[in-house]
Amino acid sequence: MTDMFQLQRRRFFGLAAMTVAAVELGATSLANAQSAAARSSGNSQGRPGGHTKFAALKQVDAGVLNIGYAEDGPANGPVVLLLHGWPYDIYSYVDVAPILADAGYRVIIPYLRGYGTTRFLSSETLRNGQQAALAVDMIALMDALKIETAIVAGYDWGARTADIMAVLWPQRFKALVSVSGYLIGSQEANRAPLAPKAELAWWYQFYFATERGRAGYAAHTHDFARLIWQTASPTWKFDDETFNRSASAFDNPDHVDITIHNYRWRLGLVAGEAKYDAYEALLAKAPVVTIPTITMEGDANGAPHPDPSAYAARFSGRYEHRTIGGGIGHNLPQEAPAEFARAVLDVAKF
């Protein structure tokens, strides 16, 4: 074999190897680009219904609960804690989570007590739905996951819980996004009657105050939830698949007890637990939220909610309110995921 032939042979195999490597690199780059595009374009950019699954579903013992939660994003990223409302579940954030994960955030979305795969560790624990209990649950979750600080965001029960966490443990939170604003309440304040039209909007609260209402909710939980979805978001055209994905969370064995206790506690018809008395005493004074906050409201929210002008003074840090147009109802994260995710990303810069 001549020297010239060996040189040509080496060049040929060297070029072949480079070609294979280039093709492999190109294929890998293309696959990565396509994967990124799939998460950042089309439905993934926040169009409702773009996703039906979470990156991961997990469980952890935290406080009095074993909490089920969804997680997305890098494990070492800054944390965003997203809290759902009633009668909804973690799938309110199924289109929000990928947006925040792609922005580098570790996204944690827990099932509240009485929902989904979250369970009480003891059968002896009171199935307590009072506002402070839900907030303590979420602090216990953060502790269990070794999360020191987070951005917290929510709507409905989740917004109330987020507001409470922001005022009781401000050192744990960098910022807040709260749909319908300041929702911290007290049994004393709830004793005052509202105008007739406002009372009408709370019809289910008075229904739940009766044993007939408890029995009715237990017998028709899914139908009841669907009715609330329809009246709270009158222009949201959700399909059966979307509803059923969340409705399974209401099959939790504690769901009815937690729901009934929550609304009866608000009216002072049942007691809470003594271990939360100090928290409730502070919350009854309507303390201001001092951390940076964006509040939000859909322009077609059919559920009871305060006017933004009524609560603006309850936020003493950097503050902004956003009304989201286009027929957006009560379940704002699921109906307008891009706008909700944008609020989280923006408040992080405050």
GUDODO-972677 format. One line per 2 residues: number of its first residue (from 0); for each residue x, y, z of C-alpha. Coordinates in Angstrom, 3 decimals. Example, Ala and Ser with C-alpha at 12.3 -4.5 7.8 and 13.67 -1.06 7.14 Angstrom:
residues 2
0	12.300,-4.500,7.800  13.670,-1.060,7.140 .
This chain:
residues 350
0	0.000,0.000,0.000  1.622,3.249,-1.149 .
2	2.007,6.285,1.088  -0.248,8.285,-1.250 .
4	-2.949,5.610,-1.107  -2.764,5.472,2.721 .
6	-3.055,9.242,2.901  -6.091,9.247,0.596 .
8	-7.605,6.387,2.599  -7.139,8.267,5.891 .
10	-8.640,11.382,4.362  -11.639,9.413,3.076 .
12	-12.429,7.809,6.448  -11.745,11.063,8.242 .
14	-14.209,12.880,6.006  -16.709,10.060,6.438 .
16	-16.421,10.244,10.224  -16.820,14.014,10.135 .
18	-19.875,13.634,7.918  -21.469,11.109,10.286 .
20	-20.695,13.300,13.277  -22.142,16.322,11.516 .
22	-25.275,14.421,10.618  -25.638,13.150,14.192 .
24	-25.002,16.627,15.580  -27.460,18.101,13.118 .
26	-30.076,15.509,14.028  -29.539,16.129,17.718 .
28	-29.714,19.884,17.238  -32.825,19.500,15.138 .
30	-34.431,17.274,17.749  -33.565,19.756,20.481 .
32	-34.872,22.637,18.408  -38.079,20.764,17.649 .
34	-38.502,19.901,21.339  -37.985,23.520,22.336 .
36	-40.312,24.671,19.615  -42.985,22.247,20.749 .
38	-42.890,23.789,24.201  -42.591,27.413,23.145 .
40	-44.795,27.671,20.063  -48.399,27.066,19.118 .
42	-50.539,25.859,22.001  -47.525,25.819,24.319 .
44	-47.371,29.593,24.153  -50.400,29.803,26.363 .
46	-53.387,28.932,24.259  -55.852,27.133,26.577 .
48	-55.931,23.386,26.081  -52.409,23.084,24.760 .
50	-51.421,20.528,27.379  -53.166,17.649,29.124 .
52	-50.330,16.315,31.280  -47.701,17.574,33.699 .
54	-43.997,16.805,33.498  -44.163,14.903,36.805 .
56	-46.654,14.039,39.552  -45.210,13.422,43.013 .
58	-46.143,12.859,46.682  -44.538,14.076,49.900 .
60	-45.390,13.988,53.622  -45.843,17.560,54.843 .
62	-47.408,18.551,58.166  -50.654,16.624,58.688 .
64	-50.857,15.598,55.029  -49.323,13.480,52.336 .
66	-49.520,16.052,49.547  -49.806,15.254,45.865 .
68	-48.288,17.831,43.546  -47.195,18.438,39.983 .
70	-43.678,19.647,39.259  -42.021,21.083,36.172 .
72	-38.847,22.969,35.369  -35.241,22.717,36.581 .
74	-34.768,21.397,40.109  -32.368,24.239,40.933 .
76	-34.510,27.023,39.465  -36.272,29.735,41.466 .
78	-39.564,28.357,42.750  -43.099,29.313,41.782 .
80	-45.879,27.859,43.934  -49.257,27.786,42.152 .
82	-52.449,27.242,44.182  -55.816,26.171,42.781 .
84	-59.351,27.002,43.880  -62.742,25.348,44.462 .
86	-64.130,23.429,42.670  -61.054,23.116,40.484 .
88	-57.683,21.421,40.792  -54.056,21.475,39.644 .
90	-55.045,21.231,35.968  -55.965,24.902,36.097 .
92	-52.205,25.358,35.598  -51.484,22.671,33.013 .
94	-50.801,25.319,30.333  -49.106,27.763,32.719 .
96	-46.484,25.348,34.059  -44.571,24.784,30.775 .
98	-44.292,28.519,30.144  -42.733,29.117,33.542 .
100	-40.569,25.991,33.303  -39.185,27.152,29.947 .
102	-38.332,30.467,31.612  -36.163,28.568,34.118 .
104	-38.535,28.276,37.070  -39.149,25.230,39.215 .
106	-42.950,25.038,39.263  -44.786,23.353,42.150 .
108	-48.566,22.853,41.925  -50.075,21.056,44.926 .
110	-53.490,19.542,45.438  -55.009,21.363,48.421 .
112	-56.363,19.304,51.310  -59.453,17.460,50.145 .
114	-58.401,17.283,46.492  -56.743,14.754,44.210 .
116	-54.063,12.562,45.718  -53.564,14.649,48.863 .
118	-54.480,12.638,51.977  -54.488,13.162,55.727 .
120	-51.867,11.098,57.513  -54.256,10.357,60.404 .
122	-57.931,9.469,60.418  -58.171,11.414,63.691 .
124	-57.273,14.810,62.204  -60.193,17.223,61.918 .
126	-61.219,17.693,58.295  -60.792,21.416,58.701 .
128	-61.274,23.815,55.807  -60.575,27.101,57.608 .
130	-58.384,29.579,55.770  -55.345,29.440,58.073 .
132	-55.171,25.644,57.896  -54.701,25.673,54.128 .
134	-51.925,28.256,54.406  -50.093,26.241,57.073 .
136	-50.329,23.200,54.773  -48.476,25.070,52.050 .
138	-45.742,26.261,54.387  -45.337,22.646,55.505 .
140	-45.026,21.630,51.844  -42.299,24.207,51.258 .
142	-40.460,22.962,54.324  -40.782,19.323,53.226 .
144	-39.343,20.210,49.802  -36.644,22.394,51.406 .
146	-37.872,25.482,49.584  -36.757,28.598,51.428 .
148	-38.413,31.229,49.237  -40.838,31.277,46.323 .
150	-43.165,33.359,44.241  -46.717,32.371,45.184 .
152	-49.739,32.734,42.930  -53.342,31.598,42.966 .
154	-57.046,32.189,42.381  -60.169,31.534,44.483 .
156	-59.194,29.422,47.530  -55.655,29.491,46.169 .
158	-55.551,33.291,46.048  -56.837,33.534,49.603 .
160	-54.205,31.036,50.720  -51.480,32.925,48.844 .
162	-52.580,36.239,50.391  -52.454,34.700,53.866 .
164	-49.004,33.252,53.311  -47.773,36.630,52.100 .
166	-48.904,38.416,55.274  -48.013,35.713,57.821 .
168	-44.651,34.678,56.340  -43.484,37.548,54.100 .
170	-39.856,36.470,54.451  -40.655,33.260,52.556 .
172	-42.047,34.940,49.441  -40.436,37.103,46.793 .
174	-43.697,38.178,45.186  -47.421,37.436,44.835 .
176	-49.940,37.082,42.005  -53.512,37.063,43.294 .
178	-56.606,36.723,41.129  -59.470,38.804,42.579 .
180	-57.010,40.563,44.830  -57.245,40.609,48.603 .
182	-59.407,37.721,49.783  -58.418,37.352,53.433 .
184	-61.563,37.198,55.541  -62.763,36.706,59.086 .
186	-65.776,35.206,60.781  -66.559,38.580,62.332 .
188	-66.544,40.386,58.993  -68.668,37.654,57.432 .
190	-71.439,38.272,59.966  -72.324,41.536,58.248 .
192	-75.091,41.087,55.644  -74.482,42.065,52.049 .
194	-76.781,43.691,49.539  -79.400,41.255,48.174 .
196	-77.716,40.880,44.785  -74.410,40.039,46.452 .
198	-76.077,37.546,48.774  -77.657,35.843,45.777 .
200	-74.214,35.233,44.269  -73.270,33.291,47.423 .
202	-76.258,30.936,47.170  -74.114,27.801,47.488 .
204	-72.563,29.024,50.745  -76.009,29.120,52.342 .
206	-76.918,25.786,50.734  -73.830,24.232,52.305 .
208	-74.893,25.587,55.695  -77.729,23.052,55.718 .
210	-77.610,19.283,56.023  -79.662,19.128,52.835 .
212	-76.858,21.029,51.124  -74.201,18.695,52.457 .
214	-76.145,15.667,51.283  -76.794,17.288,47.921 .
216	-73.134,18.116,47.350  -72.071,14.600,48.369 .
218	-74.619,13.031,46.005  -73.972,15.317,43.018 .
220	-70.393,16.548,43.434  -69.448,16.463,39.759 .
222	-72.704,18.022,38.557  -72.371,20.718,41.216 .
224	-68.818,21.512,40.161  -69.798,21.688,36.509 .
226	-72.565,24.172,37.376  -70.068,26.364,39.253 .
228	-67.661,26.231,36.301  -70.450,27.349,33.978 .
230	-71.754,30.179,36.141  -68.328,31.405,37.281 .
232	-66.970,31.447,33.716  -70.050,31.965,31.525 .
234	-68.137,32.346,28.242  -65.550,29.581,28.805 .
236	-66.336,26.743,26.367  -64.591,23.901,28.192 .
238	-65.186,20.378,26.894  -66.032,17.184,28.767 .
240	-62.447,15.968,28.637  -61.189,19.128,30.314 .
242	-63.838,18.991,33.020  -63.467,15.273,33.700 .
244	-59.690,15.608,34.029  -60.241,17.921,37.002 .
246	-63.428,16.334,38.340  -61.550,13.206,39.344 .
248	-59.856,15.337,42.027  -63.226,15.725,43.768 .
250	-63.415,11.961,44.373  -60.960,12.500,47.244 .
252	-62.542,10.955,50.371  -62.165,14.230,52.296 .
254	-63.397,16.586,49.598  -66.978,16.991,50.805 .
256	-65.931,17.385,54.447  -63.323,20.035,53.612 .
258	-65.679,21.952,51.318  -68.564,22.006,53.791 .
260	-66.317,22.918,56.715  -64.723,25.752,54.726 .
262	-68.002,27.498,53.953  -69.572,26.842,57.346 .
264	-66.455,28.141,59.096  -66.652,31.376,57.125 .
266	-70.140,32.009,58.512  -69.119,31.092,62.053 .
268	-71.341,28.006,62.048  -68.516,25.643,63.000 .
270	-65.299,26.071,64.962  -61.804,25.786,63.613 .
272	-58.836,24.411,65.539  -57.275,26.222,68.487 .
274	-53.792,25.896,66.991  -54.817,28.393,64.302 .
276	-56.402,30.954,66.654  -53.392,33.286,66.736 .
278	-53.206,33.321,62.952  -56.921,34.004,62.585 .
280	-56.767,36.828,65.121  -54.110,38.528,63.016 .
282	-55.918,37.863,59.749  -59.141,39.325,61.147 .
284	-57.367,42.705,61.275  -56.957,42.645,57.467 .
286	-53.169,43.126,57.503  -51.591,44.664,54.430 .
288	-49.534,42.654,51.963  -46.034,44.127,51.863 .
290	-44.381,42.021,49.166  -44.488,42.961,45.453 .
292	-47.874,42.021,44.000  -49.835,41.844,40.791 .
294	-53.584,41.345,41.177  -55.708,40.153,38.274 .
296	-59.333,39.863,37.245  -61.129,38.419,34.256 .
298	-63.598,40.700,32.566  -66.289,37.979,32.628 .
300	-65.873,36.618,36.162  -69.301,35.331,37.165 .
302	-68.292,34.347,40.706  -68.505,36.677,43.719 .
304	-65.459,38.945,43.716  -64.540,42.408,45.009 .
306	-63.966,45.403,42.795  -60.224,46.132,42.417 .
308	-60.700,49.601,43.897  -61.883,48.003,47.124 .
310	-58.614,46.234,47.848  -55.836,48.277,46.220 .
312	-54.935,49.869,49.568  -54.327,46.418,51.098 .
314	-51.074,46.151,49.112  -48.302,48.408,50.388 .
316	-45.383,47.114,48.301  -44.911,47.658,44.587 .
318	-48.319,46.908,43.132  -50.128,46.590,39.827 .
320	-53.619,45.444,38.837  -54.467,43.836,35.490 .
322	-57.933,43.202,34.076  -57.818,40.513,31.403 .
324	-60.312,41.013,28.592  -61.800,38.684,26.028 .
326	-64.465,37.012,28.143  -62.157,35.581,30.808 .
328	-63.980,34.162,33.808  -63.161,32.959,37.300 .
330	-60.623,30.256,36.446  -58.189,32.777,34.997 .
332	-55.044,30.582,34.834  -56.778,27.946,32.727 .
334	-58.736,30.385,30.589  -55.846,32.817,30.008 .
336	-52.631,30.899,30.793  -50.312,33.178,28.824 .
338	-51.528,36.276,30.688  -51.284,34.524,34.047 .
340	-47.763,33.273,33.345  -46.770,36.742,32.155 .
342	-47.929,38.214,35.472  -45.728,35.732,37.345 .
344	-42.713,36.530,35.174  -43.317,40.262,35.476 .
346	-43.821,40.350,39.237  -40.512,38.520,39.629 .
348	-38.842,41.639,38.209  -40.551,44.069,40.609 .
